[in-house]
Amino acid sequence: MWIVQVALRRPYTFVVLAIIILLFGTLSAVRTPKDVFPSIDIPVVSVVFQYNGMLPEDISGRFVYFFERTVTATTTDIEHIESNSMINYGIIKIFFDNHVDVASALSEVTATAQVVLKYFPRGSVPPYVLFYSATSIPVIQMIASGTDVPETILFDYVDNVIAPVLASDQGAAVFTPYGGKYRMVIADLNPQAMQANALSPQDVVNQINQQNLILPTGTEKIGKYEWAMMLTDQPDNIPEMNRFPVKKADGTVIYVKDIAFIHDGAIPQTNMVRVNGKRAVLMPVVKASNVSTLDIVQGIKDRLPLIKETAPHGTKLRLIGDQSHYVKASIEGVASEALIAAVLTALMILLFLGSVRSTIIIAVSIPLSILSSIVVLSAIGQTINTLTMGGLALAVGMLVDGATVTVENFTYHMEMGKDIETAILDGARQIVIPALLAVLAISIVFAPMWLLTGVSYYLFTPLAEAVIFAMIASFILSVTLVPTMAAYMLRGVAEAHHKTLGEGEHRAAPASRNPFVRFQQGFERGFARMRAGYRNILDGILGIRYVFVGVFLAFTVISVAALGPWLGQIFFPSVDAGVMYLHIRAQTGTRIEETARLCQEIEDYVRTIIPKDELTRFVDNIDLPVDGIPIAYLSTGSFGPEDADILITLNHDHHGPTADYVAFLRRELPLHFPGTTFYFMPADMNTQILNFGRPSPIDIQVTGPDLRKDYGFALQ
């Protein structure tokens, strides 16, 4: 074994290697992004069309149709296309094959969006072209509220002040906030005054546009100075616009104030957010890159004090939906289980081998193997998440095998009276091929992970990589660092065995006064008796082997038949995050104010079901936002003012099973509120990611040439 010989001749080389692994492994563990799941890099590009006031049929026929027909001819490697047309918005999601480069796909789709612009109605603007990922979900949300602050001020402050500050956080994406009223200069026309002066609304619009111009001015050289010039082509303030002349008739000038009133107002509210019954503005912060969720959330929290200093008087800012707690708990839970497994493994090794030095050698190789795997995972772009940590925890039990067998074989040869170097070389020579085969056999078990497709591939491949990299590192360390440490730490043991053999190997060992040694000797005697008893039982079973095999098979079949029908099947274990996400849909055409009233009645009913000390917060999000980008990322199935999402947050410290509350409300709400549709959407981070942005885990699509017949079939 040349590599073992190198390790014995150049021990400091591998000691330095261990130190390098420790340093780089620790650095990688600190710097590698941390998340609940690996990155699901299925290439998807979202295209968002917006034309205010246009009905879904027109959005579909005048925007979506032309774009879909063109993009399939100009863009390659498209796997499939999904589109959703609603009032004001058209959302198209283009799914590409897994090997496609997202940057290239974005550029091709963007170019197509500029080409098809000529087919659209007058006044159309180019669509938003966005990269979409399954992990693009809100990691934290900010609520701005204030009973004395108008909703226009809240929305304006969040949209123009808070959003740019939050967007500076690396990896965070923010869009137009939910709720509030979109601030705008409004002209309230007087129909009677306009009719009396023979004016139409278009006349007023034309006059305001002509007197509110944005023109370049340049500079003027006067004497030896050059001055920047300013034209009086636009008013200094909003009230001044009321003095714009509109028309001159019979020597009389008619001003805007005579037929209208221009003021600082808002467009009709199309999106409403309520927090515990009070109006508010909601700003979700979405994870938009491979930056750690923990870093994104911490960056938002660090910016909050500065934001509060600039907030309008009376504004209250709160952070809700902090997913970093869940990510930390998930990773720490897996890490603690792995640590417990490593400690118990070390104790069992100490108990069976009876050597503290041998246990130290084995215990050192396990964390170094794990750190080596983390270094490689970080280098290939993986994150530290529940799947990679689960793979490392799974590998702990296997990692100990190589080092244990190696050290035990060294000890076996030392007990034969060989010197330490000879014992190490002979022991390594015997086990290196079986150890390599064991690593290959374990690794090949995980090879089918690379044959998975879709979300499963991105989830479970990192787990397989974590195990394989750790096993390879363990094998390398077992033939390099382990012999190096054994040569130094077990030299005294080898000399003691050699001396004992020289004095007579059959002489009984004297009783030890060391409590641990006495305990270990007693454990070995007890283990020997247990082994003898097991052998006697095995001899008896072998005498009736056919009867035993028949009974065992019958028990297995009966167990599967009895328990199988009661065992559910699920892609990923559910998590009780103490959050319920309820979507309600009132009768078609319901006004937003009536939907808000219905939400309040539903919340009052929920309060009668869930104890007061278990409830923390109700957040209502009614109707569609004023911008289409949030819909592309956060689809909840809303189509108009009759739709609302109610986020019910339970007390984090103590609450009843969330699934029981969901089951009860799913059954009782339709009975108490007839005519209203209810369904629960994924509320925890796990399900939101695994659903790939859809509001339900099951997505049934009915396609056909006749929309009305398709809809009738879907209802059936």
Phi and psi in degrees as a GROMACS rama.xvg file:
@    title "Ramachandran Plot"
@    xaxis  label "Phi"
@    yaxis  label "Psi"
@TYPE xy
-63.9346  -36.6186  TRP-2
-69.6604  -33.4031  ILE-3
-68.3555  -39.1267  VAL-4
-62.1436  -41.044  GLN-5
-61.8415  -40.9129  VAL-6
-63.187  -37.2712  ALA-7
-74.6849  -32.2869  LEU-8
-82.9946  -31.6917  ARG-9
-122.869  64.6214  ARG-10
-64.7195  -35.7186  PRO-11
-66.4523  -25.5411  TYR-12
-60.1049  -43.6427  THR-13
-83.3638  -22.1819  PHE-14
-66.3316  -42.9837  VAL-15
-64.0779  -39.2409  VAL-16
-58.7601  -42.2552  LEU-17
-63.5207  -40.2412  ALA-18
-65.8266  -40.1862  ILE-19
-62.9772  -43.3545  ILE-20
-60.9647  -41.7297  ILE-21
-62.7283  -44.775  LEU-22
-68.7001  -52.3659  LEU-23
-69.2925  -33.6105  PHE-24
-65.7738  -44.3384  GLY-25
-63.5459  -42.6092  THR-26
-63.453  -41.5453  LEU-27
-66.2019  -39.1775  SER-28
-63.322  -32.6347  ALA-29
-78.9549  -41.5636  VAL-30
-88.2827  -24.1657  ARG-31
-64.6193  134.541  THR-32
-57.7639  144.669  PRO-33
-117.829  132.203  LYS-34
-151.288  172.2  ASP-35
-79.2552  -32.2411  VAL-36
-130.15  158.358  PHE-37
-65.3311  164.206  PRO-38
-67.2491  128.998  SER-39
-99.4939  92.7959  ILE-40
-92.8881  44.7314  ASP-41
-73.0062  118.976  ILE-42
-70.5246  114.981  PRO-43
-133.132  132.537  VAL-44
-117.209  128.849  VAL-45
-103.189  138.174  SER-46
-121.077  126.306  VAL-47
-117.884  115.577  VAL-48
-99.0865  145.249  PHE-49
-142.457  128.545  GLN-50
-149.348  103.086  TYR-51
-61.0478  133.708  ASN-52
88.7601  -4.64499  GLY-53
-88.7251  137.463  MET-54
-76.0031  160.027  LEU-55
-56.2337  -39.3697  PRO-56
-61.8005  -40.0356  GLU-57
-72.2043  -38.0188  ASP-58
-59.6561  -43.2101  ILE-59
-68.3156  -44.9766  SER-60
-80.6975  -32.0857  GLY-61
-98.9753  -15.3136  ARG-62
-121.267  -62.7955  PHE-63
-62.691  -43.2634  VAL-64
-60.1473  -50.2772  TYR-65
-63.676  -38.6967  PHE-66
-68.6317  -46.368  PHE-67
-61.2172  -41.3006  GLU-68
-64.6985  -35.1821  ARG-69
-81.3902  -40.6405  THR-70
-66.9545  -29.7435  VAL-71
-68.9126  -22.2849  THR-72
-91.1889  -23.9289  ALA-73
-104.552  -11.8558  THR-74
-122.823  137.691  THR-75
-102.24  165.624  THR-76
61.0997  35.1896  ASP-77
-83.2633  126.943  ILE-78
-83.0871  -49.5541  GLU-79
-165.41  167.08  HIS-80
-127.319  135.552  ILE-81
-122.132  140.008  GLU-82
-136.545  155.339  SER-83
-141.428  118.138  ASN-84
-110.013  131.799  SER-85
-144.665  178.528  MET-86
-59.195  126.011  ILE-87
79.3687  -23.7897  ASN-88
-130.923  148.955  TYR-89
-131.761  119.995  GLY-90
-112.493  121.274  ILE-91
-118.24  130.334  ILE-92
-115.97  120.901  LYS-93
-105.096  113.839  ILE-94
-94.3157  126.326  PHE-95
-105.318  164.613  PHE-96
-63.6036  154.832  ASP-97
-61.6639  -28.5953  ASN-98
-82.7829  -2.86433  HIS-99
-74.4636  138.77  VAL-100
-78.6105  125.457  ASP-101
-64.8599  -38.0854  VAL-102
-61.714  -42.3712  ALA-103
-65.9806  -41.1285  SER-104
-62.3021  -41.2104  ALA-105
-61.1374  -43.2126  LEU-106
-66.4536  -39.4237  SER-107
-66.2349  -42.9265  GLU-108
-67.8229  -39.5324  VAL-109
-62.4001  -42.3326  THR-110
-62.089  -40.8108  ALA-111
-63.8182  -38.9883  THR-112
-61.9456  -32.3015  ALA-113
-75.5633  -31.719  GLN-114
-70.4601  -43.4387  VAL-115
-78.0459  -4.27326  VAL-116
-58.578  -30.4788  LEU-117
-69.2725  -18.3976  LYS-118
-83.1617  -13.1565  TYR-119
-84.3128  161.896  PHE-120
-61.7931  159.827  PRO-121
-60.5698  143.581  ARG-122
87.7852  -1.30859  GLY-123
-72.4799  147.987  SER-124
-115.567  155.893  VAL-125
-59.2071  147.004  PRO-126
-76.2843  163.782  PRO-127
-78.4505  136.542  TYR-128
-118.71  117.205  VAL-129
-128.326  149.713  LEU-130
-87.5319  131.189  PHE-131
-118.162  139.986  TYR-132
-135.359  153.024  SER-133
-63.4536  -27.2838  ALA-134
-85.811  3.56862  THR-135
-82.2417  77.3519  SER-136
-126.004  159.115  ILE-137
-64.5283  125.695  PRO-138
-97.1252  -17.6068  VAL-139
-165.091  154.143  ILE-140
-133.468  143.905  GLN-141
-111.035  133.663  MET-142
-112.238  130.031  ILE-143
-114.786  125.593  ALA-144
-144.922  167.94  SER-145
171.504  121.545  GLY-146
-67.2227  -26.9858  THR-147
-99.7694  3.24373  ASP-148
-108.057  123.498  VAL-149
-60.505  152.004  PRO-150
-64.661  -29.1572  GLU-151
-65.3806  -40.539  THR-152
-68.0736  -41.2542  ILE-153
-60.0553  -49.9601  LEU-154
-62.3218  -44.6236  PHE-155
-62.779  -40.7461  ASP-156
-67.539  -44.9153  TYR-157
-66.2592  -41.5651  VAL-158
-72.5789  -37.3581  ASP-159
-104.117  -16.329  ASN-160
-114.855  -53.985  VAL-161
-70.76  -45.4969  ILE-162
-56.495  -47.6153  ALA-163
-62.1236  -33.6957  PRO-164
-68.5197  -44.5941  VAL-165
-67.8683  -33.9146  LEU-166
-66.9635  -19.7553  ALA-167
-74.7859  -10.8091  SER-168
-72.7209  124.093  ASP-169
-59.6455  129.346  GLN-170
88.3383  -6.02587  GLY-171
-96.8073  143.457  ALA-172
-126.195  132.004  ALA-173
-127.589  150.321  VAL-174
-130.567  -167.14  PHE-175
-59.56  131.159  THR-176
-69.3768  163.298  PRO-177
-89.8236  149.451  TYR-178
82.4761  -175.291  GLY-179
70.9619  -170.692  GLY-180
-125.279  132.521  LYS-181
-72.3221  112.953  TYR-182
-69.6945  136.011  ARG-183
-161.458  154.381  MET-184
-76.9015  121.086  VAL-185
-114.495  137.069  ILE-186
-111.485  111.469  ALA-187
-88.8708  111.677  ASP-188
-85.3853  145.694  LEU-189
-101.424  104.514  ASN-190
-59.9001  -40.049  PRO-191
-65.7974  -43.6062  GLN-192
-66.5084  -37.2139  ALA-193
-67.2645  -40.858  MET-194
-65.6959  -38.4619  GLN-195
-66.1443  -28.5893  ALA-196
-103.614  12.4894  ASN-197
54.9608  49.1817  ALA-198
-119.184  145.808  LEU-199
-108.852  161.462  SER-200
-56.5027  -35.5816  PRO-201
-65.9387  -32.735  GLN-202
-61.5472  -42.3625  ASP-203
-65.2009  -43.5113  VAL-204
-60.5675  -44.4698  VAL-205
-62.7624  -43.0238  ASN-206
-67.3854  -39.8396  GLN-207
-65.5963  -42.4644  ILE-208
-63.5432  -38.0852  ASN-209
-70.9349  -24.7008  GLN-210
-105.771  5.03072  GLN-211
-128.163  77.8224  ASN-212
-106.64  152.63  LEU-213
-118.461  104.105  ILE-214
-125.124  146.062  LEU-215
-71.7261  141.558  PRO-216
-112.144  -39.9604  THR-217
77.9698  -152.419  GLY-218
-128.49  165.939  THR-219
-132.915  127.65  GLU-220
-90.1475  118.398  LYS-221
-125.732  110.66  ILE-222
65.0837  -130.596  GLY-223
-93.3901  9.5303  LYS-224
-117.404  157.17  TYR-225
-125.097  119.428  GLU-226
-110.407  142.485  TRP-227
-75.5665  130.649  ALA-228
-100.38  153.525  MET-229
-134.183  128.355  MET-230
-92.3486  154.407  LEU-231
-90.7413  54.6252  THR-232
-97.9055  -0.358944  ASP-233
-151.052  149.903  GLN-234
-71.5892  155.858  PRO-235
-80.0047  -25.0032  ASP-236
-149.867  169.835  ASN-237
-68.5327  -45.7238  ILE-238
-57.3624  -28.4875  PRO-239
-62.9787  -24.3948  GLU-240
-68.1081  -21.618  MET-241
-67.8237  -14.9322  ASN-242
-96.7558  8.84185  ARG-243
-66.5668  132.943  PHE-244
-74.0236  140.04  PRO-245
-111.04  -39.1298  VAL-246
-157.736  150.534  LYS-247
-121.225  121.702  LYS-248
-138.833  128.036  ALA-249
53.2869  39.9383  ASP-250
77.4442  3.68626  GLY-251
-109.923  131.864  THR-252
-92.1548  127.265  VAL-253
-99.7349  123.336  ILE-254
-100.154  166.885  TYR-255
-58.8945  -38.1118  VAL-256
-63.8786  -19.3217  LYS-257
-78.1361  -24.9373  ASP-258
-125.397  -0.932752  ILE-259
-160.944  172.476  ALA-260
-135.307  117.041  PHE-261
-98.0558  131.355  ILE-262
-152.203  169.399  HIS-263
-79.9561  109.9  ASP-264
-140.154  -145.631  GLY-265
-152.124  153.278  ALA-266
-71.9543  160.94  ILE-267
-53.087  132.945  PRO-268
-68.2929  123.676  GLN-269
-115.166  -0.342325  THR-270
-148.603  129.657  ASN-271
-130.449  134.774  MET-272
-119.773  131.193  VAL-273
-125.661  134.513  ARG-274
-118.71  111.945  VAL-275
52.1685  40.0307  ASN-276
88.7923  -5.02621  GLY-277
-111.559  144.084  LYS-278
-63.7523  144.684  ARG-279
-157.357  175.48  ALA-280
-121.879  134.14  VAL-281
-116.009  128.509  LEU-282
-121.436  100.345  MET-283
-75.0991  143.716  PRO-284
-111.107  116.346  VAL-285
-101.69  138.756  VAL-286
-76.5573  116.036  LYS-287
-117.966  11.0898  ALA-288
-154.952  -172.723  SER-289
-85.5821  13.7243  ASN-290
-67.1824  146.916  VAL-291
-58.9866  135.862  SER-292
-58.831  -38.2379  THR-293
-62.7746  -40.7469  LEU-294
-67.3627  -39.1992  ASP-295
-62.7876  -48.8076  ILE-296
-64.247  -42.0629  VAL-297
-64.3557  -37.0357  GLN-298
-62.9332  -39.3603  GLY-299
-64.329  -43.4442  ILE-300
-65.0258  -35.3946  LYS-301
-67.3969  -29.7251  ASP-302
-84.5979  -14.2627  ARG-303
-61.5106  -44.0305  LEU-304
-58.964  -40.5311  PRO-305
-66.0012  -38.9204  LEU-306
-64.0334  -41.4374  ILE-307
-62.6887  -31.0913  LYS-308
-65.8662  -29.169  GLU-309
-99.3671  2.08414  THR-310
-71.0215  146.714  ALA-311
-58.3844  149.844  PRO-312
-59.6097  130.274  HIS-313
93.8919  -2.48825  GLY-314
-84.7335  133.535  THR-315
-110.522  128.379  LYS-316
-114.556  130.306  LEU-317
-136.567  150.301  ARG-318
-105.345  130.929  LEU-319
-130.751  167.766  ILE-320
62.8241  37.7731  GLY-321
-71.5354  106.826  ASP-322
-81.4711  -10.1007  GLN-323
-65.4305  -31.5014  SER-324
-61.8553  -41.7273  HIS-325
-67.7585  -41.5039  TYR-326
-63.2104  -46.0322  VAL-327
-60.3199  -46.2804  LYS-328
-62.1168  -39.5531  ALA-329
-65.6889  -48.1272  SER-330
-68.5557  -43.9732  ILE-331
-65.0848  -34.5883  GLU-332
-63.0807  -46.2536  GLY-333
-66.9061  -41.2022  VAL-334
-64.0283  -40.5866  ALA-335
-65.5741  -38.7269  SER-336
-63.6825  -39.7527  GLU-337
-65.0066  -40.0226  ALA-338
-65.3944  -42.5186  LEU-339
-61.588  -42.1203  ILE-340
-61.3101  -41.7271  ALA-341
-65.9166  -41.6289  ALA-342
-65.7309  -45.8428  VAL-343
-62.9918  -38.544  LEU-344
-62.1548  -44.3007  THR-345
-62.3018  -39.4073  ALA-346
-65.405  -41.1558  LEU-347
-64.8387  -38.9534  MET-348
-62.8178  -44.6748  ILE-349
-61.0734  -37.5251  LEU-350
-70.6205  -40.7902  LEU-351
-81.7852  -41.0618  PHE-352
-80.5272  -29.3631  LEU-353
69.5324  20.5296  GLY-354
-131.567  119.261  SER-355
-65.7977  -39.1558  VAL-356
-65.1769  -43.6298  ARG-357
-63.1549  -38.7518  SER-358
-64.4099  -39.8135  THR-359
-62.5992  -42.7617  ILE-360
-59.5259  -46.3346  ILE-361
-68.0338  -41.9455  ILE-362
-65.5935  -28.5017  ALA-363
-73.3214  -37.4037  VAL-364
-69.0428  -29.5697  SER-365
-65.6802  -55.7489  ILE-366
-63.6907  -32.2813  PRO-367
-65.4608  -38.2754  LEU-368
-64.4765  -41.4787  SER-369
-65.3595  -43.8051  ILE-370
-64.0102  -36.7325  LEU-371
-61.4789  -42.233  SER-372
-63.4801  -40.0207  SER-373
-64.1124  -39.0145  ILE-374
-60.3378  -46.1039  VAL-375
-68.3625  -41.766  VAL-376
-59.949  -42.2575  LEU-377
-65.6784  -38.114  SER-378
-65.8706  -32.0476  ALA-379
-93.0836  8.18323  ILE-380
92.1176  11.1797  GLY-381
-82.2091  164.882  GLN-382
-110.454  166.992  THR-383
-88.0971  114.366  ILE-384
-145.109  -178.26  ASN-385
-64.8739  -29.0123  THR-386
-75.5745  -47.1761  LEU-387
-66.7527  -39.863  THR-388
-66.2209  -36.7777  MET-389
-63.575  -38.7474  GLY-390
-62.9755  -41.4869  GLY-391
-67.3478  -38.7229  LEU-392
-64.6024  -38.4304  ALA-393
-64.5091  -33.1426  LEU-394
-78.6348  -17.5654  ALA-395
-56.7531  -45.6149  VAL-396
-63.9167  -31.2916  GLY-397
-83.78  -28.6858  MET-398
-64.3215  -32.8548  LEU-399
-70.675  -21.3192  VAL-400
-62.6747  -49.7  ASP-401
-60.6383  -49.0878  GLY-402
-66.8007  -38.0717  ALA-403
-65.2814  -47.5482  THR-404
-62.8228  -38.8903  VAL-405
-63.2005  -51.3948  THR-406
-64.9357  -40.5029  VAL-407
-63.6829  -37.1563  GLU-408
-70.2132  -36.0787  ASN-409
-58.4716  -46.1893  PHE-410
-63.3143  -39.1112  THR-411
-59.5638  -44.9161  TYR-412
-71.9061  -31.2953  HIS-413
-67.9233  -34.6265  MET-414
-65.9181  -16.7676  GLU-415
-83.3668  0.124247  MET-416
93.2207  7.83113  GLY-417
-77.8654  152.712  LYS-418
-70.6928  166.52  ASP-419
-62.7284  -43.8711  ILE-420
-64.6288  -43.9842  GLU-421
-65.0529  -41.4594  THR-422
-62.1018  -40.5143  ALA-423
-66.9793  -45.2879  ILE-424
-64.967  -45.4693  LEU-425
-65.655  -40.9626  ASP-426
-65.5561  -42.109  GLY-427
-66.8701  -37.7059  ALA-428
-63.1881  -32.6645  ARG-429
-76.0384  -30.4446  GLN-430
-109.601  -9.05876  ILE-431
-63.4068  -42.5862  VAL-432
-68.8156  -47.954  ILE-433
-58.9097  -38.0842  PRO-434
-65.3595  -41.2984  ALA-435
-64.0944  -42.4106  LEU-436
-63.1813  -37.1212  LEU-437
-63.655  -42.2248  ALA-438
-62.8216  -44.8125  VAL-439
-65.1667  -39.0251  LEU-440
-65.547  -42.1914  ALA-441
-67.8754  -39.3773  ILE-442
-67.1474  -38.439  SER-443
-70.5438  -20.3949  ILE-444
-61.3598  -33.5848  VAL-445
-90.517  -2.95934  PHE-446
-59.5643  -37.213  ALA-447
-60.7819  -14.5301  PRO-448
-57.8925  -33.7607  MET-449
-75.4365  -7.75277  TRP-450
-92.5606  -6.24985  LEU-451
-69.6376  163.599  LEU-452
-131.556  165.228  THR-453
66.5082  -146.363  GLY-454
-62.9311  -35.6364  VAL-455
-58.881  -38.9836  SER-456
-60.5302  -47.0212  TYR-457
-72.0545  -24.4082  TYR-458
-79.7199  -48.5896  LEU-459
-98.1943  -15.3227  PHE-460
-63.3043  -43.7704  THR-461
-59.6199  -34.0919  PRO-462
-62.2501  -45.7304  LEU-463
-63.3066  -40.847  ALA-464
-62.9605  -40.4298  GLU-465
-61.1644  -43.8809  ALA-466
-66.675  -46.7862  VAL-467
-65.4135  -45.0996  ILE-468
-62.5869  -38.4716  PHE-469
-67.6621  -38.9333  ALA-470
-67.0219  -41.4028  MET-471
-63.6368  -43.6512  ILE-472
-62.462  -39.894  ALA-473
-62.5739  -41.0114  SER-474
-64.6998  -43.7485  PHE-475
-62.8529  -42.5263  ILE-476
-67.9479  -31.9669  LEU-477
-68.0858  -21.1361  SER-478
-109.159  5.82513  VAL-479
-128.167  -70.8763  THR-480
-70.6981  -41.3352  LEU-481
-60.5378  -48.1571  VAL-482
-60.7577  -36.7581  PRO-483
-62.302  -47.8693  THR-484
-66.744  -37.5889  MET-485
-63.8934  -37.607  ALA-486
-61.8151  -29.7594  ALA-487
-94.1496  -43.4215  TYR-488
-85.3002  -23.5884  MET-489
-106.619  7.93815  LEU-490
-62.2947  -42.2489  ARG-491
-64.3812  -36.0475  GLY-492
-64.9192  -42.384  VAL-493
-63.6218  -42.1446  ALA-494
-65.8516  -36.6651  GLU-495
-65.4092  -42.0215  ALA-496
-63.9359  -41.349  HIS-497
-62.9069  -40.5565  HIS-498
-68.2097  -39.7576  LYS-499
-63.7775  -41.4871  THR-500
-66.5147  -34.2808  LEU-501
-68.1071  -31.2935  GLY-502
-88.0068  -9.62702  GLU-503
124.311  108.442  GLY-504
-76.4046  -12.2958  GLU-505
-97.4841  3.09678  HIS-506
-71.6967  135.562  ARG-507
-65.8423  140.198  ALA-508
-75.3915  136.473  ALA-509
-66.954  153.182  PRO-510
-66.7988  136.185  ALA-511
-92.145  149.296  SER-512
-94.2901  -7.20882  ARG-513
-70.6678  122.815  ASN-514
-59.2494  -40.871  PRO-515
-65.6408  -41.5067  PHE-516
-63.6506  -41.2398  VAL-517
-64.195  -40.919  ARG-518
-63.8458  -40.0272  PHE-519
-68.5613  -38.0052  GLN-520
-66.0392  -40.1442  GLN-521
-64.5414  -38.8291  GLY-522
-62.302  -41.2265  PHE-523
-64.8405  -38.8581  GLU-524
-65.0083  -42.9215  ARG-525
-64.3209  -40.1746  GLY-526
-64.4207  -36.7206  PHE-527
-64.4319  -40.4585  ALA-528
-65.7262  -40.6377  ARG-529
-63.8077  -39.817  MET-530
-64.9117  -38.6338  ARG-531
-65.8981  -41.1749  ALA-532
-63.7712  -41.7176  GLY-533
-61.3311  -38.3955  TYR-534
-64.6477  -39.4872  ARG-535
-63.8216  -42.3808  ASN-536
-63.1179  -42.1925  ILE-537
-63.9003  -39.3831  LEU-538
-60.8488  -41.5966  ASP-539
-65.5873  -40.3491  GLY-540
-65.6868  -39.4254  ILE-541
-63.6071  -25.8311  LEU-542
-70.5746  -26.1662  GLY-543
-123.868  44.9726  ILE-544
-59.0824  -39.7664  ARG-545
-68.6025  -39.5576  TYR-546
-64.2232  -43.1768  VAL-547
-64.4241  -45.7626  PHE-548
-61.1241  -40.8288  VAL-549
-63.6089  -45.0497  GLY-550
-62.9274  -42.6834  VAL-551
-63.0455  -45.2969  PHE-552
-65.2822  -39.5748  LEU-553
-63.7004  -42.3336  ALA-554
-62.8131  -40.7586  PHE-555
-64.5917  -46.4646  THR-556
-63.5896  -44.2197  VAL-557
-63.2248  -40.3554  ILE-558
-63.1397  -46.5789  SER-559
-63.7453  -43.0098  VAL-560
-65.5809  -35.9226  ALA-561
-79.5901  -38.303  ALA-562
-96.9928  -24.1555  LEU-563
-53.876  -48.977  GLY-564
-62.7555  -21.5466  PRO-565
-92.3037  -5.6366  TRP-566
-90.5199  122.84  LEU-567
-79.4192  170.196  GLY-568
-127.118  132.684  GLN-569
-149.001  148.091  ILE-570
-70.2723  -39.036  PHE-571
-145.09  144.12  PHE-572
-59.4218  141.419  PRO-573
-76.5687  157.737  SER-574
-127.791  132.983  VAL-575
-90.6599  92.0398  ASP-576
-89.9302  0.406266  ALA-577
70.8817  29.5233  GLY-578
-135.84  137.815  VAL-579
-123.341  135.516  MET-580
-119.995  100.071  TYR-581
-103.301  130.521  LEU-582
-108  132.958  HIS-583
-121.135  146.961  ILE-584
-134.182  110.897  ARG-585
-78.0928  -175.896  ALA-586
-62.6885  143.684  GLN-587
-56.0952  132.319  THR-588
93.5572  -0.517016  GLY-589
-62.8196  134.985  THR-590
-70.0409  156.247  ARG-591
-62.9525  -34.4412  ILE-592
-65.9708  -37.9726  GLU-593
-70.5261  -35.9323  GLU-594
-64.1137  -38.6444  THR-595
-62.9067  -40.6423  ALA-596
-64.1902  -40.2286  ARG-597
-63.306  -40.7894  LEU-598
-59.3068  -40.7867  CYS-599
-64.421  -40.6865  GLN-600
-64.9061  -39.0165  GLU-601
-65.7916  -41.6783  ILE-602
-63.298  -40.7083  GLU-603
-61.901  -37.3128  ASP-604
-68.567  -41.4978  TYR-605
-61.5598  -34.9004  VAL-606
-64.8856  -25.0744  ARG-607
-79.0078  -15.6899  THR-608
-95.3245  -46.6807  ILE-609
-97.606  130.345  ILE-610
-56.3016  148.299  PRO-611
-60.6607  -38.0826  LYS-612
-73.1388  -9.55779  ASP-613
-95.8643  -13.1247  GLU-614
-93.0122  137.116  LEU-615
-112.28  -47.3571  THR-616
-160.775  144.948  ARG-617
-115.015  128.554  PHE-618
-124.658  116.22  VAL-619
-101.178  134.915  ASP-620
-126.917  106.327  ASN-621
-108.206  134.507  ILE-622
70.6652  -174.946  ASP-623
-89.9054  152.211  LEU-624
-70.762  170.437  PRO-625
-80.4773  -1.88195  VAL-626
-135.877  150.291  ASP-627
-84.4447  -14.8564  GLY-628
-62.0312  -45.3447  ILE-629
-57.665  -32.6758  PRO-630
-66.1513  -34.2421  ILE-631
-66.3479  -32.3546  ALA-632
-92.2382  -41.1038  TYR-633
-120.723  78.5471  LEU-634
-86.3092  123.713  SER-635
-118.471  0.586543  THR-636
91.0035  7.21823  GLY-637
-75.5031  141.565  SER-638
-128.971  -10.9929  PHE-639
-176.282  -169.358  GLY-640
-65.9312  -13.8291  PRO-641
-82.7218  -5.73178  GLU-642
-100.971  146.067  ASP-643
-153.147  144.778  ALA-644
-109.41  129.737  ASP-645
-116.735  114.801  ILE-646
-95.8764  114.95  LEU-647
-106.684  115.776  ILE-648
-104.855  126.321  THR-649
-93.8308  164.706  LEU-650
-61.9146  128.221  ASN-651
-67.6521  -32.2796  HIS-652
-79.3114  -39.4883  ASP-653
-150.623  129.3  HIS-654
-163.927  158.425  HIS-655
-70.866  170.651  GLY-656
-58.5292  122.713  PRO-657
-61.8258  -37.7644  THR-658
-61.3887  -34.747  ALA-659
-67.7493  -41.9715  ASP-660
-62.8127  -41.6477  TYR-661
-62.5747  -45.2893  VAL-662
-62.2411  -41.4321  ALA-663
-67.0702  -46.3019  PHE-664
-67.8191  -35.4002  LEU-665
-62.3811  -32.2384  ARG-666
-83.9883  -37.4698  ARG-667
-93.3073  -31.519  GLU-668
-59.25  -46.166  LEU-669
-61.3623  -26.3911  PRO-670
-74.3379  -34.6264  LEU-671
-87.45  -19.838  HIS-672
-131.027  72.1179  PHE-673
-63.8438  146.803  PRO-674
88.3039  -6.7852  GLY-675
-109.946  134.652  THR-676
-94.1891  136.945  THR-677
-126.81  140.609  PHE-678
-155.278  150.9  TYR-679
-99.2967  131.664  PHE-680
-100.877  164.245  MET-681
-62.402  127.823  PRO-682
-105.988  -26.4216  ALA-683
-90.4467  160.525  ASP-684
-62.7938  -38.1986  MET-685
-58.9507  -54.0587  ASN-686
-68.8683  -35.0616  THR-687
-60.5655  -41.174  GLN-688
-70.8352  -45.7832  ILE-689
-68.0139  -26.7041  LEU-690
-77.688  -7.44807  ASN-691
56.2476  44.352  PHE-692
85.232  -5.04178  GLY-693
-85.0963  150.609  ARG-694
-77.2859  -1.34435  PRO-695
-147.471  155.304  SER-696
-72.9921  -18.8629  PRO-697
-115.554  124.881  ILE-698
-123.451  106.685  ASP-699
-104.055  124.946  ILE-700
-116.652  127.257  GLN-701
-108.654  122.368  VAL-702
-122.489  150.795  THR-703
177.533  172.415  GLY-704
-77.5755  -18.9761  PRO-705
-117.601  113.778  ASP-706
-62.7053  -41.4991  LEU-707
-65.2644  -41.7191  ARG-708
-68.1749  -37.1953  LYS-709
-59.9662  -43.1526  ASP-710
-65.8575  -40.6782  TYR-711
-63.4829  -39.9473  GLY-712
-66.4131  -39.943  PHE-713
-63.146  -37.6606  ALA-714
-64.279  -38.9959  LEU-715
